[in-house]
């Protein structure tokens, strides 16, 4: 039996990511698809007016808006993205997410790996 590396998504079937996370009133909803020391893949759904405040990440974060519009602030500069648009938020710059309307996004974070010592 093969270990399942991705979860919370249909296997061997076409699907729309945006349909696999639901906007709930007054909430930021997340659904993890993969999480390990190298990579994190998470779906998010934001209700209007919700946000994730400024924070830093150890890895580079790539967001892609799936539905609606989201506002992303990276190191003090704001970007508004719509469906199909992506933004790379490099580590360790502070970044934040705000929902001027309900929206959904996919977040991929790639974490640095320790360098192997040469023998």
C-alpha positions in Angstrom: 0.0 0.0 0.0 1.3 3.4 -1.0 1.4 6.2 1.6 -1.0 9.0 0.9 1.0 12.2 0.6 -1.9 14.5 -0.3 -5.1 14.4 1.7 -8.6 16.1 1.7 -8.8 15.9 -2.1 -10.4 13.4 -4.6 -8.0 10.9 -6.0 -7.8 10.2 -9.8 -10.7 12.6 -10.5 -10.9 16.1 -11.9 -12.1 18.7 -9.4 -12.2 22.4 -8.6 -10.1 23.3 -5.6 -12.5 26.2 -4.7 -15.3 23.7 -4.1 -13.3 21.9 -1.4 -13.3 24.7 1.2 -16.4 26.6 2.4 -16.8 30.2 3.4 -18.3 30.4 6.9 -19.7 33.6 8.5 -17.1 35.5 10.5 -14.4 32.9 9.9 -11.2 32.1 8.1 -11.5 28.4 7.2 -8.4 26.3 6.3 -8.1 22.8 4.9 -4.6 21.2 4.9 -3.8 19.2 1.7 -0.2 18.4 2.7 2.2 19.3 5.6 5.7 18.2 6.2 9.1 19.8 6.9 9.6 20.7 3.3 6.2 21.9 2.1 2.7 23.0 3.2 -0.3 23.1 0.9 -3.5 24.6 2.3 -6.8 25.8 1.0 -8.3 28.9 2.7 -11.8 30.5 2.6 -12.2 34.0 4.1 -15.5 35.6 5.0 -15.8 39.3 4.1 -13.8 41.5 6.5 -11.7 38.6 7.9 -7.9 38.6 8.0 -4.7 37.0 8.9 -2.6 39.6 10.5 1.0 40.4 9.7 3.5 37.6 10.4 6.7 36.1 9.0 7.3 32.7 7.6 10.4 30.6 7.5 9.5 29.5 4.0 8.6 31.3 0.7 4.8 31.5 0.4 3.0 31.4 -2.9 -0.7 32.2 -3.0 -3.2 31.8 -5.8 -6.7 33.2 -5.6 -9.3 30.7 -6.6 -12.5 32.8 -6.1 -13.3 36.4 -5.2 -10.6 39.0 -4.5 -8.1 39.2 -1.7 -5.7 41.9 -0.5 -2.2 40.8 0.4 0.4 43.0 2.1 4.0 42.1 1.8 6.6 44.2 3.6 4.2 47.1 3.7 3.1 47.0 0.0 -0.5 46.0 -0.8 -1.6 43.8 -3.7 -5.2 43.0 -4.7 -5.5 39.7 -6.5 -8.4 38.1 -8.3 -9.2 34.6 -9.6 -6.2 32.9 -11.2 -3.7 35.5 -10.0 -0.7 34.5 -7.8 1.8 36.3 -5.6 5.1 35.1 -4.1 5.6 36.3 -0.6 9.3 35.7 0.1 10.7 34.7 3.5 11.2 36.4 5.9 9.3 39.5 4.8 6.2 40.1 6.9 2.9 39.6 5.1 -0.8 39.7 5.9 -4.1 38.7 4.1 -7.4 40.7 4.2 -10.7 39.8 2.6 -12.5 42.9 1.2 -15.1 40.4 0.0 -15.5 36.6 0.5 -12.6 34.8 -1.3 -10.8 31.5 -1.5 -7.1 30.9 -2.1 -4.5 28.1 -2.3 -1.3 28.6 -0.2 1.9 26.8 -0.9 4.8 27.3 1.4 8.2 25.8 0.6 10.5 25.6 3.6 14.3 25.7 3.5 16.1 22.4 4.2 19.2 22.1 6.3 22.3 21.7 4.2 23.9 18.3 4.4 27.4 18.2 5.7 30.0 16.8 3.4 31.9 13.8 4.7 
